[in-house]
Each structure stands twice: as C-alpha cells, then as structure tokens.
Amino acid sequence: MIVILLVSLIYSNTLNGPFIFDDGQNIRDNPHIRLTQLDYESIREAAFESILAKRPIANISFALNYYFHGYDLPGYHLVNILIHIMTAIFLYFLIKATLDIVYKRHQSAFIVGSVNVEYIAFAAVLIWAVHPLHTQSVTYIVQRMNSMAAMFYILSMLLYAKARLASGRRIRWVLYGGCLAAGILGLGTKEIAATLPAFIFLYEWYFFQDLDRAWLKRKLLISLGILAVFGIIAVVYLGIHPFEKILSGYGRRDFTLVQRVLTEFRIVIHYMTLLVFPHPDRLNLDYDFPLSYSLINPVSTVFSLMVIIGLLGTAVYLARRERLISFCILWFIGNLAIESSVIALELVYEHRTYLPSMFVILAAVLAAHYFLKDRWVRVVALCCVVGMFSVWTYQRNLIWADELMLWTDILMKSPNKARPHNNLGLVLLDRGENDGAIEQLERALELAPDRYAIYN
C-alpha cells in the first residue's frame, strides 16, 4: 500500500503531460491505433500495422486507450503509472520468493540470522519504484513499451519461481503455463524480453540446482534450445540475414558499429552512476554522448571495459559463496546486453535501465542490511533515500509535464546536438513564437545541414 500511495503521489503531476517526441508517430499521428470498435480486424490493424509492428501488445494497449478516451492525456499516463505499480508488486513477490529460497538454503552471508525477508523485499522495491531514473519509462507515454515488457518479464519469472515451489502437480503446470504466456506477452511488447529464457534457466541453476555442473551437462539440450530460441527471435526481428540487417542499420547513424560497441562500455558505467546519484540535473532525454574511437580514445573506454570485466569476474567468483549477489550482477549486465551491444540503436536512453536496475537495487539493500547492524539506522537510511528519490522524481516530472520546459532542459544539457534545437524550434513555432523558433531551427541547420526534416 505504501508503494502504491507514494508512486501515485510522485507521478500525480504527470497526468496532463503532453505527447513528447516518439509519442507523435506511435500514438498521436498513428491512424492504426484509432480504435472505434472492438473487433478482430481493428485490433489486428492496431497491433500489426503500426510503425513498430513487432510490438503488437504495446500497440493494442495504445489502441484501447484511444477507444475509451480518445487523445485525452490522463488516461494514457494513468495506465503507465498502473503498469509501474503492478511491476513493483510482481517484483516484490519475486524478490521475496528468491530471498526465501536463499535464506532456507543458507547460500549468502548477507542473509543470516533472524533476517526479515519481507522488509528487504519491501525496501528494495520501494527504492526502485520511486527512483528518478525511471521517470522516462513511466512519464514518457510511448515507453510503456519498455515498462510493460518489464512487467510481463518479472511476472513470468515470478510464476516460474512459484511453479518450482508448488507442491501440487496441477497447480504447477498452471503456473508454468502462465509463465509461458507472460513471456510471450513480454516479447510481443518489446524485444528486451528475449533474454527471459536465459534468465529463467540461470535462476533454476542458481537457486534450485545449487550450481550443479552435472545437472548443467544433463540439460545441455535445454541450453541448446535457449540458443535456438535466440536464433528464432533474431530471424523474426532481423530477417534471415541478421548480420546484414544489423550492419545496414548503421547507414542512418553518425557512428559505426565499432564506435557504438566501444562507447557502450562507458554508457553502462554512466547508467551505474545514475543509479547511485540520479539528481534531475543529471537526467536527460536526448544525450549528446561523446563517441569512443578506440580503447584509449578516450582513455575512459578501457577503464570502463575493465570495470565491466571486473564485475563479470566478481559474479563468477561470488557464485558459490554469495549466489544472490552474483545473480544480481549478471541480471544487470545481461539485461543491458540487447540494447547496449551491436544493434544500431540510439546510443543511450535512461529507460534502458528500468529492467536491469531491479536486482541491482536489491544487492544494494542487502549490502546496507549487512553493514548497518542497528535496525533503526536501517530504517532511517531507507527513509532518507526514499524521501530524497521521491522529491527528485517529483521534480523531474515537473520538467516532463511541459514540452517547452523539457526541450529547454534537453538543450541546456545537449547544446551541440541538432535535434534539441529542432524540436524546441517546433514547440516555439506551435506556440506562435516565430522569432525564437527561427533562431533554434537555424542553429539546428548549422549543426546538421544534411537533415532534410529541419528544412521542412
């Protein structure tokens, strides 16, 4: 109840926030989601004829929003907030189930004695739910694709854990069926759910099979099956020539595949710093992130790579003694892999941390629980963190609530990037401030003279 009330409060100032950026082409200007009757053909059109046709579940959700209230903004935002709350609830029960497994099997020095697993799960979920970094996933309407995919992902993991713990055969298979259905819905919402089979397999090996190598060898066919699933997903989303598809995507980017991969090492570290210190002044919708041209240009590239390798090495080293911490590390890195690797996406977006951050925050809470021995010190520390993050989230949402404020904020943080100047110019033009609009659009042309859309 505390999570529901607090999330509702800190996102209450977003209900009338306007359509922003990609909201235009995916929702406001998308004729296929203008659902006027609930029949098969209309729903099929919304699902598979929208711009992002491989995300049909998200498209259907936008269409249902339109069916019930047209383009009235509060309804879209309310659904996003409810998705965030439901994700937090599912995450609480998944963390609690995982802690129960670890506690009963004494697999962690962080969870010993009279530990209160409900409190740890609650603290981790509360911090995650109010974290300012997630405003992009919740307040930015189109990023429902991201938050809803994460919701189905966590639900699938939860149902799998419950199935493994269930005593009755019938209920176990019902839970397995729900796990599969949630996974399919997640994949139909956004491609980030493609890592789900691998993490269910890892969860089984870590927490139910005690990292038994003999079991791993016996399940070699399952491992190959997971690889086959990845292959099928790659063909579905990238075609029968996935490598050519990936390479062709760089034709519309101003960076190469090598530059992207090298830069992502630094971006992953940037995400980590935002998890620790997510002040609104550090958050940005449209980063102008400098490229890495080699491992030593800039030199922070090689150091970032070393940190990531060190984290992976730590996960392997801790797997036996501190299994849950090891899993948290692998969760973070593994769930960034799709959007922070070779695919020719934009370099950096904060919503990409929504799913990966979940178990990272659990690891932080476990560490605090271990080192802060006094119960009241833990409570005070939790209240301070939650209070600070809640204020920052509310402040960040004030920026999201006004398109002019948002693009002005972006421009202050990315002054040498053409797109913020262009989009701020369009906002000013729409508001009749023609002189200011011309100034911004001319600056955009100076920065990107080959962008035909700016001339238009």
C-alpha positions as CSV (number, residue, x, y, z in Angstrom):
1,M,0.0,0.0,0.0
2,I,2.9,2.4,0.8
3,V,4.4,1.8,-2.6
4,I,1.0,2.4,-4.4
5,L,0.4,5.6,-2.5
6,L,3.9,7.0,-2.9
7,V,4.1,6.2,-6.6
8,S,0.7,7.7,-7.1
9,L,1.8,10.9,-5.3
10,I,5.1,11.4,-7.1
11,Y,3.6,10.8,-10.5
12,S,0.5,12.8,-9.8
13,N,1.9,15.9,-11.6
14,T,2.3,14.0,-14.9
15,L,-1.3,13.2,-15.8
16,N,-1.7,16.1,-18.2
17,G,1.8,15.8,-19.6
18,P,1.8,16.2,-23.4
19,F,2.7,13.8,-26.2
20,I,6.5,14.0,-26.5
21,F,9.0,13.0,-29.2
22,D,8.2,9.5,-30.4
23,D,4.7,9.7,-28.9
24,G,3.8,11.5,-32.1
25,Q,4.4,8.8,-34.7
26,N,3.5,5.9,-32.4
27,I,0.3,7.3,-30.8
28,R,-0.9,10.8,-31.8
29,D,-0.2,10.6,-35.5
30,N,-0.8,6.8,-35.8
31,P,-4.1,6.2,-37.6
32,H,-3.9,2.5,-36.9
33,I,-4.5,2.8,-33.1
34,R,-7.6,4.9,-33.5
35,L,-9.8,2.0,-32.4
36,T,-13.6,2.7,-32.7
37,Q,-14.9,-0.8,-32.3
38,L,-13.6,-3.9,-30.6
39,D,-13.5,-6.4,-33.4
40,Y,-10.7,-8.7,-34.7
41,E,-9.8,-6.7,-37.8
42,S,-9.5,-3.3,-35.9
43,I,-7.4,-4.9,-33.2
44,R,-5.2,-6.7,-35.7
45,E,-4.7,-3.5,-37.6
46,A,-3.6,-1.6,-34.5
47,A,-1.3,-4.5,-33.5
48,F,0.5,-5.2,-36.7
49,E,0.1,-2.2,-39.0
50,S,1.5,0.4,-36.6
51,I,5.1,1.7,-37.1
52,L,6.6,-0.8,-34.6
53,A,4.6,-3.8,-35.9
54,K,6.8,-6.2,-33.9
55,R,5.5,-4.8,-30.7
56,P,1.8,-5.7,-31.1
57,I,0.8,-5.9,-27.4
58,A,2.0,-2.3,-26.7
59,N,0.2,-1.1,-29.9
60,I,-3.0,-2.7,-28.7
61,S,-2.7,-1.1,-25.3
62,F,-2.5,2.4,-27.0
63,A,-5.4,1.5,-29.2
64,L,-7.5,0.6,-26.1
65,N,-6.6,3.9,-24.6
66,Y,-7.9,5.6,-27.7
67,Y,-11.0,3.5,-27.7
68,F,-12.0,4.6,-24.2
69,H,-11.0,8.2,-24.2
70,G,-9.5,9.3,-27.5
71,Y,-6.5,11.5,-27.1
72,D,-7.3,12.7,-23.5
73,L,-3.9,12.5,-21.9
74,P,-4.6,11.5,-18.3
75,G,-5.8,8.0,-19.4
76,Y,-2.5,7.2,-21.1
77,H,-0.5,8.4,-18.1
78,L,-2.7,6.6,-15.7
79,V,-2.2,3.3,-17.5
80,N,1.6,3.9,-17.4
81,I,1.5,4.6,-13.7
82,L,-0.6,1.4,-13.1
83,I,1.9,-0.6,-15.1
84,H,4.7,0.7,-12.9
85,I,2.8,-0.1,-9.7
86,M,2.0,-3.6,-11.0
87,T,5.6,-4.2,-11.9
88,A,6.6,-3.2,-8.4
89,I,4.1,-5.6,-6.9
90,F,5.3,-8.5,-9.0
91,L,8.9,-7.6,-8.2
92,Y,8.2,-7.6,-4.5
93,F,6.9,-11.2,-4.6
94,L,9.7,-12.4,-6.9
95,I,12.4,-10.9,-4.6
96,K,10.6,-12.3,-1.5
97,A,10.4,-15.8,-3.1
98,T,14.1,-15.6,-4.1
99,L,15.1,-14.5,-0.6
100,D,13.1,-17.3,1.0
101,I,15.0,-19.8,-1.2
102,V,18.3,-18.3,-0.4
103,Y,17.6,-18.0,3.4
104,K,16.4,-21.6,3.7
105,R,19.5,-22.9,1.9
106,H,22.0,-20.6,3.7
107,Q,23.6,-19.5,0.4
108,S,24.6,-16.0,1.5
109,A,26.4,-14.3,4.3
110,F,24.2,-11.3,3.7
111,I,21.1,-13.3,4.7
112,V,21.7,-14.9,8.1
113,G,20.2,-15.0,11.5
114,S,16.7,-13.5,12.0
115,V,16.6,-11.7,8.7
116,N,13.2,-10.2,7.7
117,V,12.8,-11.1,4.0
118,E,9.6,-9.1,3.8
119,Y,11.4,-6.0,4.9
120,I,14.3,-6.5,2.5
121,A,12.0,-7.1,-0.4
122,F,9.9,-4.1,0.5
123,A,12.9,-1.8,0.9
124,A,14.3,-2.9,-2.5
125,V,11.0,-2.4,-4.3
126,L,10.2,0.9,-2.6
127,I,13.6,2.4,-3.6
128,W,13.2,1.0,-7.2
129,A,9.7,2.3,-7.5
130,V,10.5,5.9,-6.6
131,H,13.9,6.0,-8.4
132,P,14.1,9.2,-10.6
133,L,15.9,7.3,-13.3
134,H,12.6,5.5,-14.1
135,T,10.6,8.7,-14.9
136,Q,11.5,8.2,-18.6
137,S,9.9,4.7,-18.5
138,V,6.8,5.9,-16.7
139,T,6.1,9.5,-17.7
140,Y,7.2,9.2,-21.4
141,I,4.0,7.6,-22.7
142,V,5.5,5.6,-25.6
143,Q,8.0,4.0,-23.2
144,R,5.1,1.9,-21.9
145,M,6.6,-0.5,-24.4
146,N,9.6,-0.7,-22.1
147,S,7.8,-0.8,-18.7
148,M,5.1,-3.2,-19.8
149,A,7.6,-5.6,-21.3
150,A,9.4,-5.5,-17.9
151,M,6.1,-6.1,-16.1
152,F,5.5,-9.3,-18.1
153,Y,9.1,-10.3,-17.8
154,I,9.0,-10.1,-14.0
155,L,5.6,-11.8,-13.9
156,S,7.0,-14.7,-15.9
157,M,10.0,-15.0,-13.6
158,L,7.6,-14.9,-10.6
159,L,5.3,-17.6,-12.0
160,Y,8.3,-19.8,-12.7
161,A,9.6,-19.5,-9.2
162,K,6.1,-20.2,-7.8
163,A,5.8,-23.2,-10.1
164,R,9.1,-24.7,-8.8
165,L,7.9,-24.2,-5.2
166,A,4.4,-25.5,-5.7
167,S,3.6,-28.9,-4.3
168,G,0.6,-29.9,-6.4
169,R,1.3,-31.1,-10.0
170,R,-1.8,-29.4,-11.4
171,I,-1.1,-26.0,-10.0
172,R,2.5,-26.3,-11.0
173,W,1.6,-26.8,-14.7
174,V,-0.9,-23.9,-14.5
175,L,1.9,-21.7,-13.2
176,Y,4.2,-22.9,-15.9
177,G,1.5,-22.1,-18.5
178,G,1.2,-18.6,-17.0
179,C,5.0,-18.2,-17.1
180,L,5.0,-19.0,-20.8
181,A,2.0,-16.7,-21.6
182,A,3.6,-13.8,-19.7
183,G,6.9,-14.4,-21.5
184,I,5.2,-14.3,-24.9
185,L,3.3,-11.1,-24.0
186,G,6.5,-9.5,-22.9
187,L,8.2,-10.4,-26.2
188,G,5.2,-9.0,-28.0
189,T,5.6,-5.8,-26.1
190,K,9.3,-5.1,-26.6
191,E,12.3,-7.2,-27.7
192,I,14.1,-6.8,-24.4
193,A,12.1,-9.9,-23.2
194,A,14.3,-12.0,-25.5
195,T,16.7,-12.6,-22.5
196,L,13.9,-14.2,-20.4
197,P,14.6,-17.9,-21.3
198,A,18.3,-17.4,-20.4
199,F,17.5,-15.9,-17.0
200,I,14.9,-18.5,-16.1
201,F,17.5,-21.1,-16.9
202,L,20.1,-19.2,-14.8
203,Y,17.6,-18.8,-12.0
204,E,16.9,-22.6,-12.0
205,W,20.6,-23.4,-12.0
206,Y,21.5,-20.8,-9.3
207,F,18.7,-21.3,-6.8
208,F,17.2,-24.7,-7.4
209,Q,20.1,-26.8,-8.7
210,D,22.8,-25.4,-6.4
211,L,25.1,-24.6,-9.4
212,D,25.4,-28.4,-10.1
213,R,27.6,-28.8,-13.1
214,A,26.4,-32.4,-13.6
215,W,22.8,-31.0,-13.9
216,L,24.1,-28.4,-16.4
217,K,25.6,-31.1,-18.5
218,R,22.4,-33.2,-18.4
219,K,20.5,-30.1,-19.5
220,L,22.7,-29.4,-22.5
221,L,19.8,-29.8,-24.8
222,I,17.9,-27.1,-22.9
223,S,20.9,-24.8,-23.3
224,L,20.9,-25.5,-27.0
225,G,17.2,-24.9,-27.1
226,I,17.6,-21.5,-25.5
227,L,20.2,-20.7,-28.1
228,A,17.7,-21.8,-30.7
229,V,15.1,-19.5,-29.3
230,F,17.5,-16.6,-29.5
231,G,18.1,-17.6,-33.1
232,I,14.4,-17.7,-33.9
233,I,13.9,-14.4,-32.3
234,A,16.8,-12.9,-34.3
235,V,15.3,-14.2,-37.5
236,V,11.8,-12.9,-36.6
237,Y,13.1,-9.4,-35.8
238,L,16.1,-9.1,-38.1
239,G,15.2,-11.4,-41.0
240,I,17.1,-14.4,-42.4
241,H,20.3,-12.3,-42.8
242,P,20.6,-10.8,-39.3
243,F,24.2,-9.6,-39.6
244,E,23.4,-7.8,-42.8
245,K,20.4,-6.2,-41.2
246,I,22.4,-5.1,-38.2
247,L,25.1,-3.6,-40.4
248,S,22.6,-1.9,-42.7
249,G,21.2,-0.1,-39.7
250,Y,24.4,1.9,-39.4
251,G,23.7,3.6,-42.7
252,R,21.4,6.1,-40.9
253,R,23.7,6.6,-37.9
254,D,26.6,9.0,-37.4
255,F,28.6,6.3,-35.7
256,T,30.0,2.9,-36.8
257,L,29.4,-0.5,-35.2
258,V,32.8,-0.4,-33.6
259,Q,32.3,3.1,-32.2
260,R,28.9,2.1,-30.8
261,V,30.3,-1.0,-29.0
262,L,33.2,0.9,-27.6
263,T,31.0,3.8,-26.5
264,E,28.5,1.5,-24.8
265,F,31.2,0.4,-22.3
266,R,31.2,4.0,-21.0
267,I,27.5,4.3,-21.2
268,V,27.0,1.2,-19.0
269,I,29.2,2.9,-16.4
270,H,27.2,6.1,-16.8
271,Y,24.0,4.1,-16.1
272,M,25.6,2.8,-12.9
273,T,26.4,6.3,-11.7
274,L,22.8,7.4,-12.4
275,L,21.5,4.5,-10.3
276,V,23.7,5.8,-7.4
277,F,23.1,9.6,-7.9
278,P,20.0,10.3,-10.1
279,H,19.7,14.0,-9.5
280,P,17.3,15.7,-12.0
281,D,20.2,17.8,-13.3
282,R,21.9,14.6,-14.5
283,L,18.9,13.2,-16.3
284,N,18.4,13.8,-20.0
285,L,16.0,12.6,-22.6
286,D,18.4,13.2,-25.6
287,Y,22.0,12.8,-24.7
288,D,24.9,14.1,-26.7
289,F,27.2,11.4,-25.6
290,P,30.8,11.6,-27.0
291,L,31.9,8.7,-29.0
292,S,34.7,6.3,-28.3
293,Y,37.0,5.9,-31.3
294,S,39.3,3.3,-29.7
295,L,40.0,1.7,-26.4
296,I,42.2,4.7,-25.4
297,N,40.3,7.5,-27.2
298,P,39.1,8.5,-24.7
299,V,41.0,6.5,-22.1
300,S,37.9,6.1,-20.0
301,T,36.8,3.5,-22.6
302,V,39.4,0.9,-21.5
303,F,38.8,1.6,-17.8
304,S,35.0,1.2,-18.3
305,L,35.7,-2.1,-20.1
306,M,37.9,-3.2,-17.2
307,V,35.1,-2.4,-14.7
308,I,32.6,-4.5,-16.7
309,I,35.0,-7.4,-16.9
310,G,35.7,-7.0,-13.2
311,L,32.0,-7.2,-12.5
312,L,31.6,-10.3,-14.5
313,G,34.7,-11.8,-12.8
314,T,33.2,-10.9,-9.4
315,A,29.9,-12.6,-10.3
316,V,31.8,-15.8,-11.2
317,Y,33.9,-15.6,-8.0
318,L,30.9,-15.0,-5.8
319,A,28.6,-17.6,-7.4
320,R,29.3,-20.2,-4.7
321,R,29.5,-18.1,-1.6
322,E,27.2,-15.1,-2.4
323,R,24.9,-16.5,-5.0
324,L,22.3,-13.8,-4.9
325,I,24.8,-11.0,-5.3
326,S,26.3,-12.9,-8.2
327,F,22.9,-13.2,-9.8
328,C,22.2,-9.5,-9.3
329,I,25.4,-8.6,-11.2
330,L,24.6,-10.9,-14.1
331,W,21.0,-9.6,-14.2
332,F,22.2,-6.1,-14.6
333,I,24.7,-6.8,-17.3
334,G,22.7,-9.4,-19.1
335,N,19.6,-7.3,-19.4
336,L,21.6,-4.4,-20.9
337,A,23.1,-6.7,-23.5
338,I,20.5,-6.3,-26.2
339,E,20.3,-2.5,-26.3
340,S,23.9,-1.9,-25.3
341,S,25.7,-4.1,-27.9
342,V,25.8,-4.2,-31.7
343,I,22.3,-3.3,-32.8
344,A,22.2,0.1,-34.5
345,L,20.0,1.8,-31.9
346,E,20.5,5.3,-30.4
347,L,23.4,5.2,-28.1
348,V,21.9,6.0,-24.7
349,Y,18.4,6.2,-23.1
350,E,17.6,6.1,-19.4
351,H,14.6,3.8,-19.9
352,R,17.0,1.0,-20.7
353,T,17.9,0.7,-17.0
354,Y,14.3,0.0,-15.9
355,L,14.6,-3.8,-16.0
356,P,18.3,-4.2,-15.3
357,S,18.2,-2.0,-12.2
358,M,15.8,-4.2,-10.3
359,F,18.2,-6.7,-8.8
360,V,21.0,-4.1,-8.5
361,I,18.9,-2.2,-6.0
362,L,18.3,-5.5,-4.2
363,A,22.0,-6.0,-3.9
364,A,22.5,-2.5,-2.5
365,V,19.8,-3.1,0.1
366,L,21.4,-6.4,1.1
367,A,24.7,-4.7,1.5
368,A,23.2,-2.0,3.6
369,H,21.4,-4.6,5.7
370,Y,24.7,-6.4,6.3
371,F,26.8,-3.4,7.2
372,L,24.2,-1.4,9.1
373,K,23.6,-3.6,12.2
374,D,21.2,-1.4,14.1
375,R,17.6,-1.8,12.9
376,W,16.7,1.9,13.4
377,V,19.7,3.0,11.4
378,R,18.5,0.9,8.6
379,V,15.0,2.4,8.8
380,V,16.4,6.0,8.9
381,A,18.7,5.3,5.9
382,L,15.8,3.8,3.9
383,C,13.5,6.8,4.7
384,C,16.3,9.2,3.7
385,V,16.9,7.5,0.4
386,V,13.3,7.1,-0.4
387,G,12.5,10.7,0.6
388,M,15.3,12.1,-1.5
389,F,14.5,10.0,-4.5
390,S,10.8,10.8,-4.3
391,V,11.5,14.6,-4.2
392,W,13.8,14.2,-7.2
393,T,11.3,12.1,-9.1
394,Y,8.6,14.7,-8.5
395,Q,10.9,17.5,-9.6
396,R,11.9,15.6,-12.7
397,N,8.3,15.0,-13.6
398,L,7.7,18.8,-13.5
399,I,10.0,19.0,-16.4
400,W,8.2,16.2,-18.3
401,A,4.9,17.9,-17.7
402,D,5.6,20.8,-20.1
403,E,7.0,20.3,-23.6
404,L,8.7,23.6,-23.7
405,M,10.4,23.0,-20.3
406,L,11.5,19.6,-21.4
407,W,13.2,20.6,-24.6
408,T,14.7,23.6,-22.9
409,D,16.2,21.3,-20.3
410,I,17.5,19.0,-23.0
411,L,19.0,21.9,-24.9
412,M,20.9,23.0,-21.8
413,K,22.3,19.5,-21.4
414,S,22.9,18.8,-25.1
415,P,23.6,22.3,-26.6
416,N,25.7,21.0,-29.6
417,K,23.1,18.5,-30.8
418,A,20.8,19.4,-33.7
419,R,17.7,17.5,-32.6
420,P,17.0,19.5,-29.4
421,H,17.3,22.8,-31.3
422,N,15.0,21.5,-34.0
423,N,12.4,20.2,-31.6
424,L,12.5,23.2,-29.4
425,G,12.0,25.3,-32.5
426,L,8.9,23.3,-33.4
427,V,7.5,23.8,-30.0
428,L,8.1,27.5,-30.2
429,L,6.6,27.6,-33.7
430,D,3.5,25.8,-32.4
431,R,3.1,28.4,-29.7
432,G,3.4,31.3,-32.2
433,E,6.9,32.4,-31.0
434,N,8.3,32.6,-34.6
435,D,11.4,34.6,-33.9
436,G,12.6,32.1,-31.2
437,A,11.6,29.2,-33.5
438,I,13.7,30.6,-36.4
439,E,16.7,31.1,-34.2
440,Q,16.6,27.5,-32.9
441,L,15.9,26.0,-36.4
442,E,18.8,27.9,-37.9
443,R,21.1,26.7,-35.2
444,A,19.9,23.1,-35.9
445,L,20.8,23.6,-39.6
446,E,24.3,24.8,-38.6
447,L,24.8,21.6,-36.6
448,A,23.2,19.3,-39.1
449,P,23.0,20.8,-42.6
450,D,22.2,17.5,-44.2
451,R,19.0,16.8,-42.2
452,Y,16.2,17.5,-44.7
453,A,13.5,17.4,-41.9
454,I,14.9,20.6,-40.4
455,Y,14.4,22.4,-43.8
456,N,10.8,21.3,-43.8
